[in-house]
Amino acid sequence: MAPPVDGDVDEAEREIAHEQAFVDRVYRQLETSTRNAEALAREGHGRGTLGHDGGLVERDAMVFQAAKRIATLNAAHEGLVFGRLDLDETKVRADGPRYIGRIGLRDENRDSLLIDWRAPAAAVFYQATAADPQGVVRRRVLRCAGARVTAVEDDLLDPEADGAGDLPIVGEGALMAQLSRARDRTMHSIVATIQAEQDKAIRAPSKGVVTISGGPGTGKTVVALHRAAYLLYSDRRRYETGGVLVVGPSGVFMRYIERVLPSLGETAVALRSLGEVVDGVRSGRHDAPAVADVKGAARMAELMRRLSRQAVPGAPHEFSVFYRDDRLTLSGRDLNQLRRQLLSQGKRNRQLPRVASTLLDALWRQVTGERGRARGKDEFVDTMLGDRAFVEFALTWWPALDATHVLRWLRDEELLGRVGEGVLSPEDRALLTASWTGRDDRDWSVEDVALLDELRYLLGDAPEKPHEDDPLAHLVDENMPELTTITDREFSRGPASTTRTEDDGYAHVLVDEAQDLTPMQWRMVGRRGRMATWTIVGDPAQSSWPVPAHAARAREEALGDKPRHEFHLSTNYRNSKEVYDFAARYAERVGLHADLPQAVRSTGVGPEERDVDDLHDGVRKALSELSGAVEGTVAVVVPVERRAEVAGWLESWTEHADDTRGDARHEARIAVLTGLDTKGLEFDGILVVQPEEIERESATGRATLYVVYTRATQRMLTVTTTQSR
Ligand SMILES: Nc1ncnc2c1ncn2[C@@H]1O[C@H](COP(=O)(O)OP(=O)(O)OP(=O)(O)O)[C@@H](O)[C@H]1O
């Protein structure tokens, strides 16, 4: 590209200065609006002292609204104004240019100063093209550092329009500038450069299920997050009250995306990795692939169903008591039959209020002595309810059950064999037992979380209100808070025990990396979205689940008959062309049938495959070169078995942090990750250690390696050695 001549520089500076004047005005207005919102909050607090209930309600509403507005205004500070539209002459004369920003603002006369990027009037900013300008003559992107305009980038969309010749055109294209920037450890919003095909998916109507497919780096994740922000804007009442749930593959991934929505002014969204979907349980640890395949399989639903119906291990097998002239006995057989009778009436925990009466009915039928019969059933019941042995028996025979407690029953191999009859092979049983043996009681894997959720629903919630005549009433937890909004719910998440299933539902569920959900995970996520609208994002070629047909069936069951709307993204914005060509060739070679997007940016530097004699030296040398060659982040991607070893080699590297251990230095530039950990992430440089071992790690190792090969924005290097370890 030719270097700019002096005249171009002057013109660009003039345009920047011109835009700066407008941006300054917007920031002044932002300050005024913030002050007004703060005054409103103070006034709201004042109303609380009026001394009547109405005052309090009014105060709460005012303070809440003001606090929300203040949060939005504060979040919008960075890159507040990013777009300008000059519309064709008639409109230009009527309205002046239209400025687009992260939020909408009005001036002191209540005239529109800045249009929220989600408003209908802003849509044309994203959808106009040279082929179809839709009335836009010039589209301008303002690049800012804080409140300072650093560059403007123009697209002349309609050179034939009246007045087009008077509009200066400067810059080299906002998209390329944005794509070439060095990466840090978090995803950024793309409000300024959303492309037309992406905009369609973002603004799709909220009915039913929107699926967004596309190959690596096409913006599926970032588009889905902007869609969440769009939905909150377009139907705030519904989505803020009902909640928006975003489910992603891992904690590292959730940290990577967590700033996008707040930067768009939205905080009312629950971001959960698959190991955190169930309230009260958190896991970031994956089982080995073979174990994960068993735990994720649809047949585990049947295993959980059977498990939820078992007698409590260790509970008494029979019960005997003397009443007047009779010895009354409930044998093991009787108890089994009573258990089945109770279970036939509904979920196990919901039967708690019926337990005592069911047992007492069975015992009363055995009272034949004259004294007993003569005094009648009421006295019998009173006597038994005062009988400590009876009450204790009832409590141990039918306690309120927690899913985590019940799943632990399966550590007993005999029980596992019994409930697994016809469902699990001996190999499956051995894998499950090994995965649970020697673990701390609260140490669950990500894959266990879906089993726990299945059990929670099978067991049901214990009744909320104690039953007045029920001696077992104190088993029931009365102190469950009533949760009304997503914010309440997020604040109330405690680590100790799982909460009520009835609080699980959301108004919108967004599933990222959907190709990786196992059937059991689809069941778990599906329960959160029974009444919801959905956004589902994925790329089948990147799937690490070995039986896609089973997952597809579970997904269809989760979504039910909600109407589907499909969107496909076709441009890879992440990888350089050189990196992506390498990955695409790999996908073709190993037969992944991948959806291959077009990469739009070239660096002139292709990936390098290096054979080394000594892996330790080879990795350190390669990392040193790579981290010198790129400005931003670097990932060293290793086979699972080599993770600790390689991380040890880099321990002294100051810029390195161990992400998967939740290292506090997760802002560090260099991370050591396994192939699966890299899902959804991106780095400027990728160093792949022993790629063939990553490929052999699991049945879907080739898909994992394809994911790894599609993570680099600038450079990629592979290091292989044939030396024995
Ligand atoms: N319109 C855009 N403008 C600027 N950057 C974009 C745009 N679309 C996508 N990107 C950038 O491209 C990169 C890839 O986006 P994203 O991670 O959302 O892709 P993806 O399709 O989810 O990828 P994968 O499936 O490989 O994980 C991100 O850095 C994102 O910010």
The ligand as an SDF file (V2000), in Angstrom:
LIG
                    3D

 31 33  0  0  0  0  0  0  0  0999 V2000
  -16.8990   -8.3190   12.7760 N   0  0  0  0  0  0  0  0  0  0  0  0
  -15.7840   -8.4820   13.4610 C   0  0  0  0  0  0  0  0  0  0  0  0
  -14.9740   -7.4430   13.6920 N   0  0  0  0  0  0  0  0  0  0  0  0
  -13.8290   -7.5950   14.3820 C   0  0  0  0  0  0  0  0  0  0  0  0
  -13.4240   -8.7540   14.9110 N   0  0  0  0  0  0  0  0  0  0  0  0
  -14.2070   -9.8200   14.7140 C   0  0  0  0  0  0  0  0  0  0  0  0
  -15.4190   -9.7460   13.9880 C   0  0  0  0  0  0  0  0  0  0  0  0
  -15.9910  -10.9680   13.9840 N   0  0  0  0  0  0  0  0  0  0  0  0
  -15.1660  -11.7690   14.6700 C   0  0  0  0  0  0  0  0  0  0  0  0
  -14.1000  -11.0860   15.1230 N   0  0  0  0  0  0  0  0  0  0  0  0
  -12.9870  -11.5900   15.9010 C   0  0  0  0  0  0  0  0  0  0  0  0
  -12.6190  -12.8620   15.4010 O   0  0  0  0  0  0  0  0  0  0  0  0
  -12.1750  -13.6860   16.4610 C   0  0  0  0  0  0  0  0  0  0  0  0
  -12.9360  -14.9900   16.4380 C   0  0  0  0  0  0  0  0  0  0  0  0
  -14.2280  -14.7920   16.9190 O   0  0  0  0  0  0  0  0  0  0  0  0
  -14.9800  -15.9100   17.7640 P   0  0  0  0  0  0  0  0  0  0  0  0
  -14.0950  -16.4380   18.8220 O   0  0  0  0  0  0  0  0  0  0  0  0
  -16.2890  -15.3620   18.1360 O   0  0  0  0  0  0  0  0  0  0  0  0
  -15.1440  -17.0200   16.6260 O   0  0  0  0  0  0  0  0  0  0  0  0
  -15.8110  -18.4590   16.7330 P   0  0  0  0  0  0  0  0  0  0  0  0
  -16.5300  -18.6610   15.4520 O   0  0  0  0  0  0  0  0  0  0  0  0
  -16.5730  -18.5850   17.9860 O   0  0  0  0  0  0  0  0  0  0  0  0
  -14.5110  -19.3660   16.7640 O   0  0  0  0  0  0  0  0  0  0  0  0
  -14.2730  -20.9060   17.1680 P   0  0  0  0  0  0  0  0  0  0  0  0
  -15.4580  -21.7020   16.7360 O   0  0  0  0  0  0  0  0  0  0  0  0
  -13.0670  -21.2390   16.3670 O   0  0  0  0  0  0  0  0  0  0  0  0
  -13.9970  -20.9220   18.6170 O   0  0  0  0  0  0  0  0  0  0  0  0
  -12.3590  -12.8840   17.7340 C   0  0  0  0  0  0  0  0  0  0  0  0
  -11.1550  -12.2160   18.0520 O   0  0  0  0  0  0  0  0  0  0  0  0
  -13.3950  -11.8680   17.3410 C   0  0  0  0  0  0  0  0  0  0  0  0
  -13.3120  -10.7060   18.1230 O   0  0  0  0  0  0  0  0  0  0  0  0
  1  2  1  0
  2  3  1  0
  2  7  2  0
  3  4  2  0
  4  5  1  0
  5  6  2  0
  6  7  1  0
  6 10  1  0
  7  8  1  0
  8  9  2  0
  9 10  1  0
 10 11  1  0
 11 12  1  0
 11 30  1  0
 12 13  1  0
 13 14  1  0
 13 28  1  0
 14 15  1  0
 15 16  1  0
 16 17  2  0
 16 18  1  0
 16 19  1  0
 19 20  1  0
 20 21  2  0
 20 22  1  0
 20 23  1  0
 23 24  1  0
 24 25  2  0
 24 26  1  0
 24 27  1  0
 28 29  1  0
 28 30  1  0
 30 31  1  0
M  END
$$$$
